[in-house]
Amino acid sequence: MREVSDASYMMLPPFQDEAELIEVVRITAPLRHVNAEHLAGDDVAIWEADEAADALKLISSLPDGELSRCFLPGWGIRAHSSTDLLFQIAFCFRCNGARLWGPGVLGKLNRIHSIDSDSAPAQELLRRFRSAMPTVDKPSPPPIKGTTWRRTVRSARVGSPWRPRGGCRARRARQGRLGDRCPLGTGGGRRGGHPPRPAAAAR
């Protein structure tokens, strides 16, 4: 086994082979994970058997990188044996950091490790995290209030024979605007509605 001080890749606990199940967590409160006891967030997926083993192999191949001062992890995992929680890791792909901790993680392993977030293993791990997110259909936005009325006015202005039910005067009365002019632009007095139609010209 490589010494921690000489490691050029992400070091995992020696009991990682006991992991049978991995919970994938979308972290919702990144600020608390600098020294939090538990990995908190939304559980988005469970990896078991070969899928879990492949994920741990990928994590152990993450090369060292330049660790930034900030640590705002967005993703994490919980590794379980058949009976117990083994360890947890919170990943920040922006600051090149991965915090490893858990019941049996001791010494220099229990800390924030540096990783190269631009490396191929890191990008593949991030892709797997993102693909684990469930897809949610976004609901259609509600109709904009007044859209139907604006279409009605425009149709009347361009010569449509249809008019709002009840006429302009009745509608303005319902809205308390009886003294306003007709919004269709067809004239009308301040209080009398539309003027009388002129007599037809002699042919």
N, C-alpha and C positions, 0 to 999 in steps of 0.2 A: 504494500500500500504506500502511495506517495505521501511525503510529509506535507503538512498543511502549508508551511512556510515556503515550500518550493513549488507549490501547485500553480499551474498555469490554466487550469480549468476549474469549473465549479465543483467544489467538494461536497459530497453528500455523506451522511452518517454511514458507518460500516454495516448497520442493520437495514439498509435500504432494500436488500433482497427480500425482507420479510413483508414488504408492502404488497397487498393484494387488491387494494382499492384506493383510488384517488378522487377526491372531490375537487372540482374546478370552481373557483369562487371569483365572482366579479366584485371587486372591492368598492364599497360605496362611501367609506369614510377614510380616505388615504392618510390624513394627518395623524391619526391615532396609531398607525402601524409601525412607528419608529420603535416603540417599546411595549406595544400591546401584548397581553398574554394570549389572546385568542384572535385568530384570523376571522374578521367579520365582513360580511357582505352577502350577496345573493348567490346561492348555489345554483349553477347553471348546467352542470353536467357531472356524470360519474364515469370514470374510466376504470375498467377492470381487466384483470388477466393480462393478455398480451398488450392491450392498449395502454395500461398503466405501466408495464415494464418498458415499453417503447418511449413513453413520456419521460420516465426517470433516466433512461439512457441518453435521451436528448438533452435533459437538464445537466447531466454530468459532463456533457461535451461542450457546454457553454464556455468560451474562452474568456480570459480576463480582459477587462477594459479599464477605462479611466472613470473612476467613480466621482460623480458630482456631489455637491453639498446637499442638494435637495433630495428628499426621498418621499415621493408621492405615488405609491404603487397602485396600479389599476387592476392587476390580476394576482391570483394566489392559488395555492393548492394545499390540501390536507392529505397526507399519506397515512393510511390505516393498515394495520395487520388484520388478521382474522378476528382479533379481540380488542385491540387498543389503537389509539392515535399514536403514530410514531414521530412525525415531525410536520412542520408547516413551512411554507416558503411564500413570501410576498415579493412580487416582481415589479420593478419600476423600469420600464423600457426607455424612459426619457433620461434618467440620470445614471443609467448603467449600474443599477443596484438590485440585489436580491437578498432579502433578509431570511436567514435560516434559523429556526428555533423549534423547540419542542421538548417533551419530557426527557428524552434520552440524549439530546444534543448538548454536548458539554465543551468546555474549553474554547479554543479559537474557532471552532465551527459555529458557535452560537454568536452570530454577528451579521452585519450587512456585508455581503461579498460583492466584489466588482465583477461585472460581466460586460461583454461587448455586444450591445444591443443591435449593432449593424451586421453582426456576423450571420452566416447562413443558419446555424442552429437556433439562434435567438429569433430570427425572423420566422423560422418554421414553427417554433413554439408559440409565438404570438399569433400566427395564422391559425393554429389549432385552438388556441383560446377563443379567438373571434368566431371561428366556425362552430364552436360549442354553444354560442349564444342562441337561444330559441328565437325564431322569426315571429314577429307579431305584426299582423295586418293593421295598418293605421286606419282609423275611421275616417269617413269622408267629412270634410269641414261643413258646418251648417251653412245654409244659404244666407247671403247678405240681406239684411232687412231693407226693404224698399226696392230690391232689384226688379220685382215684377212691375211695380208702379212706373219705374223709369222706362222699362221696355214699352209699357202701355203708352206713355206720353210720346216717346219717339215714334211708335207706330202711327199714332194719330197725326203727328207732324208731317210724316212722309206720305200721307194720303190714304192710310188704311181706313176702310169704312167702319171698322169696329170702334166703339166708344165705351168708356167705363160705365158699368151698370149704374143707373140712377141719374146720370147726367152730372155735369160739373157743379151746378147749383146745389143739387141734393148732396153731393159729396162734400162740398165746402160747408154746407149746413151741419153735416155730421161732425166735421172737424172743427167747428166753431170759427170758420173763416168765411162767413157769408159775404162780408164786404170786400174780399180780395178779388182781384181779377182772375179770369180763367187761366189756369196754367197751360192750357193747350195753345194759347196764343191766338184764339179765334175771336177776340174782342169781348164785349160785354161791359155793362155799366158797373159802377161800384156796388150797386145793390140789386140790380134787376136781372142779372144773368146775361144771357146772349141777347143781342138786339134782334128785332124782327127781320126775317128774310126780305130782301127787296123783291118787288114784283118782277116777274119774268119779262124780259124785253120782247117787244112785238117782233114777229118774224116776217 
